[in-house]
């Protein structure tokens, strides 16, 4: 986690930064060092922020990296659809009220719920296929 | 002002029993509307009451009274509320405004973020299949939204059940269920007494989507019940996903279902005959909301007269 992760507003902003940086790496088509990412972004992001975000994306297994000179060059780990899939599971998982925004088909069951469910549906149901 | 100003706060106490009745005895679409509107109206009325009480405290502060040319003597003689009540009301008002603003700000960001993610997902027909063995399925709100289903979930369900699952998630998106939930939770953030209404709304949108899925597909409600059960048991068997028990807070222990989580209650509701269009819950809800609005209006009018009297 980054040093200022205790600040919720800041962390949310970082989530958007992650998406932005991923888009840059997608477009580039070749591995980029943090310095090159900063150039592509061309806005107020500092070098150290970019390094932090890149290494976090690497930890989340969204990026691969190869040593180049004294830095690492980063590239997206997969094609666009695969990356989107990982984003769904990984990046969205961070949202504090994600469960309220995503309407899940089924929530988890407690042990009592499971027993009740099996009772309701009857023993003859082939649920454990 | 004496009684009327407190009435919306007292009526908020009806939220817990009212939410239970609406969630369980009312047709889910109507129930969702009633729960959401109740949360918003009662939150507005109770917040307005706190504001009115707080104002009666403010006008006793000499510099403020001087600005409005109000007579402190008249205010102190005719004002029904104790100063301590006004101070407490002011503190609660600030807390309510802060909590509601924070909740809404957060939710707007989350929805914007979800819409961004939905837009990034390459899914021309609105369906995205995650290559993931863990069974999972959800609707991602956006413009347009996306239905996301994992391969693990598809593997568990047969063709008909997959259609039911997709119909359920599309019903969430088509009927803007995330907005109902957000508004109900907004009301509950401003007035915590209304939390049961928001909890119930998250349940009734699921019921609404279940019934829509039954209506859109085969009309076989038993089949929908079995699909929900099958999916829930499949999720439960997958290690690594901790259960999310959002609905534990339902009060009452009258039947085995009363303490149960949302999935068994949804299944039980689908296996039972459909809830008819009952008019009584809607009428009672409307009466309660009307009482809250009228009493707030009455209290506001009283304060207006008090200020006129003090200013004369």
Contacts between the chains, C-beta under 8 A, distances in Angstrom:
chain1	res1	chain2	res2	distance
A	12	B	109	5.9
A	12	B	113	7.8
A	15	B	113	6.7
A	16	B	113	7.5
A	16	B	116	7.9
A	19	B	116	6.8
A	19	B	120	7.4
A	80	B	122	6.3
A	81	B	122	5.5
A	82	B	131	7.4
A	84	B	120	5.8
A	84	B	121	4.9
A	84	B	122	6.4
A	84	B	128	7.3
A	85	B	128	7.6
A	85	B	130	4.8
A	85	B	131	6.0
A	85	B	132	7.2
A	87	B	117	6.4
A	87	B	120	7.0
A	88	B	117	6.9
A	88	B	121	7.3
A	88	B	128	7.4
A	88	B	130	6.1
A	88	B	140	7.6
A	88	B	148	5.8
A	89	B	130	6.9
A	89	B	132	6.8
A	91	B	117	7.5
A	92	B	113	8.0
A	92	B	114	7.6
A	92	B	117	6.3
A	95	B	110	5.5
A	95	B	113	6.7
A	96	B	106	6.7
A	96	B	110	7.8
A	97	B	106	5.9
A	97	B	107	6.4
A	97	B	110	5.4
A	98	B	110	6.8
A	99	B	244	6.1
A	99	B	246	7.1
A	100	B	107	7.1
A	100	B	110	7.4
A	100	B	178	7.9
A	100	B	181	6.2
A	100	B	182	7.4
A	100	B	185	6.7
A	100	B	202	7.6
A	101	B	107	7.4
A	101	B	110	4.7
A	101	B	111	6.0
A	101	B	114	5.1
A	101	B	140	8.0
A	101	B	141	6.4
A	101	B	178	6.1
A	102	B	114	7.2
A	102	B	138	4.3
A	102	B	139	6.8
A	102	B	140	6.1
A	103	B	138	6.1
A	103	B	139	4.7
A	103	B	169	7.2
A	103	B	172	4.3
A	103	B	177	5.9
A	103	B	178	6.7
A	103	B	181	8.0
A	103	B	205	6.8
A	103	B	206	7.5
A	103	B	209	7.4
A	104	B	136	7.6
A	104	B	137	7.0
A	104	B	138	4.6
A	104	B	244	7.7
A	105	B	137	4.0
A	105	B	138	6.6
A	105	B	153	7.6
A	105	B	165	5.8
A	105	B	168	6.2
A	105	B	169	6.4
A	105	B	228	7.6
A	105	B	231	5.7
A	106	B	137	7.7
A	106	B	228	6.2
A	106	B	231	4.7
A	106	B	232	4.0
A	106	B	235	5.7
A	106	B	263	5.6
A	107	B	232	7.6
A	107	B	243	7.0
A	107	B	244	4.9
A	107	B	245	7.0
A	107	B	246	6.1
A	107	B	247	7.7
A	107	B	261	6.6
A	107	B	262	5.8
A	107	B	263	6.3
A	108	B	232	7.9
A	108	B	235	6.3
A	108	B	236	6.5
A	108	B	241	6.6
A	108	B	242	6.7
A	108	B	243	2.5
A	108	B	244	5.1
A	108	B	245	6.7
A	108	B	261	7.9
A	109	B	232	5.4
A	109	B	233	7.3
A	109	B	235	7.5
A	109	B	236	4.7
A	109	B	243	6.0
A	109	B	261	6.4
A	109	B	263	5.9
A	109	B	264	7.8
A	110	B	243	6.1
A	110	B	245	6.1
A	110	B	261	6.0
A	112	B	259	7.7
A	112	B	260	7.0
A	113	B	232	7.9
A	113	B	260	5.7
A	113	B	261	4.5
A	113	B	263	6.1
A	113	B	264	5.2
A	114	B	233	6.8
A	114	B	236	5.9
A	116	B	256	6.4
A	116	B	257	7.3
A	116	B	260	5.5
A	116	B	264	4.4
A	117	B	229	5.2
A	117	B	232	6.5
A	117	B	233	6.8
A	117	B	263	6.4
A	117	B	264	4.9
A	117	B	267	6.1
A	118	B	233	7.8
A	120	B	225	7.8
A	120	B	229	7.3
A	120	B	264	6.2
A	120	B	267	5.2
A	120	B	268	5.6
A	120	B	271	6.4
A	121	B	225	7.1
A	121	B	226	6.2
A	121	B	229	4.9
A	121	B	267	6.7
A	125	B	226	6.4
A	125	B	229	7.6
A	127	B	226	7.6
A	127	B	229	6.3
A	127	B	230	5.2
A	127	B	233	5.4
A	128	B	233	7.1
A	129	B	156	7.4
